[in-house]
Amino acid sequence: MAEDGEEKLLATVQHIVQTLGSSDTMTEDILRVFSNYDGRLSLDKLYAARAAAASAAGGGGGGLGGGGEHSMPESPTLPLPPPPAAAVPPPVTSMERTVRTLDRQISQFVAMDRLIWADSADADAFLEAVDDLIGTVQELEAAGTNRGLFDRAEELLSRCMARLEEEFRALIERPDDAAPAAPGGFRSDGSDDEEEFGGGDGYGDEPIPIAKPVTDYDVVIDALSPGSVANVHQIARRMVDAGFGRECAEVYAAARRGFVDESVARLGVRPRTAEEVHASSWEELEFDIARWIPAFNMVFRILIPSERRLCDRVFDGLAPFGDLAFIAAVRTQALQLISFGDAISSSSRAPERLFRVVDMYEAVRDLLPDLDPVFADPYSAALRAEVTAVCNTLGSSIKGIFMELENLIRRDPARVAAQGGGIHPITRYVMNYLRAACGSRQTLEEVMEGDFGAVGGAAAAVDPDRPTSSLAVHIAWIMDVLHKNLDIKSKIYRDPSLACVFLMNNGKYIIQKVNDSELGVLLGDEWIKQMTNRVRRWSMDYQRVTWGKVTTVLQTGGPGVGGLPATAMKQKLRMFNTYFQEIYEVQSEWVIADEQLRVDVRAAVAEAVMPVYTALISRLKSSPEARHDLYIKYTPEDVEACIQHLFEGAAK
Amino acid sequence: MPVTEHQGSSSSPSTFSFGRSLLSLRRDHVAMPSGEEADLEAFQRHFAASLGELLPGEVEGGGGGGGGGGGGGGEEILSVAWIRRLLESFILCQEEFRVFVAQARRRGALPAAGEKLVVEFHERAVKALDVCNAARDGVDQVRRWERLADIAASVLLAPGEIHEGQLRRARKALSDLSVLLVDDTAASGSGGVASFLASHRNRSFGRARASPSRASLAGATSSSHFRSLSWSVSRAWSASRQLQAIGAGLAAPRAHEAGLAAPVYAMGCVLHLVAWALVAAVPCPDRSTALQAHHLPAAPARAAFPWAPPLLTLQERLAEEGKRKDRRNSCGLLKEIHVLEKSTQKLTDAIDAAPIPLFGDREADVREAAAELAAVCAAMRDGLEPLERQVREVFHRIVRSRVEGLDSSMHNAD
């Protein structure tokens, strides 16, 4: 005993179903829409009615197909509850007609088995319908009179949005599936760099990619063709208009993340935990760093800005959603690259790491100013802060490594002396290290000042080239530490003369290295003068300690003739012979590495010895008593020659 | 509470006799420079006080909501606020430790053995860096859950009657969320909730996905759509192994071990506790193994150190939380995650049970569940970002203490 009104409604629905339903799925959808929007129409009832209609139509062509796929409820006519009196359908307003038409159109699209955007006409039609629907929903909401219709339209809208979301994702992930697919997807324009670095999947033996000049990073990858971007933007706009902006941002990020992940993977940087980094050998890490720097530049200078641009285009005018989507898409990979910097910073501070860490620091520092436009929005602030933080951390790490050099010197044990008083390996190491470090003195000064990644790279250039700069002060301090260490080392020579030679040698080497590099600028003339004085003093010490007693022996007293008896003179000569032979035997094996210094020292020796010796010999020769059985072991020429053979080293 | 009391009065007999006995023992070995014993005592006292403040009140944290009361600031254990305080305490302890070491050095009281201990601690601390990174990712992941959950909640809380469109939208968001939860639970290496949710998803969200267009259109399943988090730590990384590494070789010093042995041990214990709590709280790879195995460090004897009782109580409480039935298969022990999971579930059930149009009790159910979910989402929005920042802070502190050469004078041998 169904009520009249309901029967009428059912009939109307049936009619619509029959005229529109070209396929089972669509009819089912339509049925569901109807059953949803109006509680009085249960799915069961409609199915039943449809089954009845179908059987009535018999084999008659035009109607519904068999419907066998849908499990038709058997129950024919359910006892229908009497509808409330108010349930008499309101007169069909134009608004209702609009919704109904839209429903019809949209349901067709929503049920579509392929990408709607595979056909641009379909896409346009669908968008138009969605626009109409959004407009209608807004109107209905504003009017606030027809709640039922509003709900129905909203329900339809939610289905549109679910479908749009899928289209959106498909268009982003597989832009080629879309119809007009303007030529040129990813890599078509200007992304050869990606190719170059991307070859590295095999990881093993291909050459390490070399970082290119920064200008080469001035490239944008267009992952989507302008056509695709336009399509995707169209969808995003609808989703945001309909209040589905958050969903849109989420799905965008989910869709882009895959691309970002893969791009980074193709750069050949493996994710490394801090623990792995700490356990790795320095050779491995150097290799990783060599990959990391270009990868870091690629990601932060090309990939992420490209993502930003894409996102800005897709969400053009759709304010915060683009920012949300962008950061969610790139965050993980960005952080992963950053964390390698942290891991390196926190690992060993062995001095030899300085140069690679400086490279890393400089890569990050140089990037900072360029990040501002990319990470300008508040959602990106945290990531921007992470880049700054890793820059600071690398900076402190450099500082720490530099300090470590100091410790290394201080703790260098004074056990084995350098052969023959020559240049100690630590001196060579430190001086060459510092010379090399001077190549990065701008950066080092920045870091010493604690002035990490100063406001925009070049702008706040600190001048390290003055002896009062932090770097200069620090280097002077290191030199001091080195000096003290050498001083301690010199004490292990039992022969104080050799200690002098050792200090002289090392001092001279230091001066040389300072003079022919920027170290000279940093340490300043005053320092060099001091150091030169020191070397002179050591040289004088040497003269005194080694040759003092020799020349003393040769003193014959005043120039007055006959001051000394011949025997005493002979005695002196014998003593001289012993001393000299001893010294010669030992000191010809010593080393003075520096040619000039060697010449100077020999000259000084000759100057001190020769006149007195020659005088002694000539006096002996001219003395009648002495001439008798005079044995001259060394002619003055011999002595001169021997002196010229001092410090030739054990090799000779 | 009792612990704090025990701490607060350092002159209480037990503490004092402990201090004295330890010190007198030490005196037998090295002449103690004056000041060290005072420093050591102060360090241990502060340390104990920091831990004591973290103790929740004696009331079971349980379902009782926010009311810890008791010993500390009243945050419920494993809530975002509590974890933040835990991290704060750690930072504080580390700072004290730094000062302690610096003073010992200044006094020249740090022999090679002491320096070696400092280095050991740093080696240990550095192992926590990866835990911090994983926890940061985990927190980010939870924020992602929150975003999806909040879509569902706010849709259903819009004024006016709830209609099918809103339900559909909420269902979609919940479905995406459940995919994430399932994936992350799976990544955490747990079985229970994952399989439950997976089957539940099929049951309750099947309808939403019934449209025949889906499968063929998307070409990808929903689970690849909302792919699980990509960790910034490497794939093979395991929280449980990392915790083991952090705790490895952590043994209470013997009574005769002077100087830094006790503080270093204390720092090792608290580091391990913090790392464990982070791993337990938020999703991270291989998390569940970490909870199952007894990875909490070998506990010090209760009486051995003034800070041992609060530490032990904390460990026990955390272990209890991990063992609780309703939490065991969770994606994280974080209180807010638990509430999120529960309210998500509740909302899903309410939606499933809801006829169209919604009316009366059903609608009230849905709205109530949505309101609950919205509340936890709001709490997460407020709490997670600062938490993430604080995890970073801990990370940077560890890095800095290493970079700035806390372990400096003992770096390389010859």
Interface residues (C-beta under 8 A of the other chain):
Chain A: T25 D29 N36 Y37 G39 V110 A111 M112 D113 R114 L115 R147 D151 R152 E154 E155 L156 L157 S158 R159 M161 A162 R163 E166 R169 A170 E173 R174 F244 R246 E247 E250 V251 A254 R257 G258 D261 R270 P271 R272 T273 A274 E275 E276 H278 A328 R331 T332 Q333 L335 Q336 S339 D342 A343 S345 S346 S347 S348 R349 A350 A382 E386 A389 T393 S396 S397 K399 G400 M403 E404 N407 L408 R411 D412 P413
Chain B: V126 K127 L129 D130 N133 R136 D137 D140 R144 R147 L148 D150 I151 G160 E161 H163 E164 G165 Q166 R168 R169 K172 A173 D176 S211 P212 S213 R214 S216 L217 A218 G219 A220 H225 F226 R227 L229 S230 W231 S232 V233 S234 R235 W237 Q242 A245 I356 P357 E385 E388 R389 R392 F395 H396 I398 V399 R400 R402 V403 E404 G405 S408 S409 H411 N412 D414
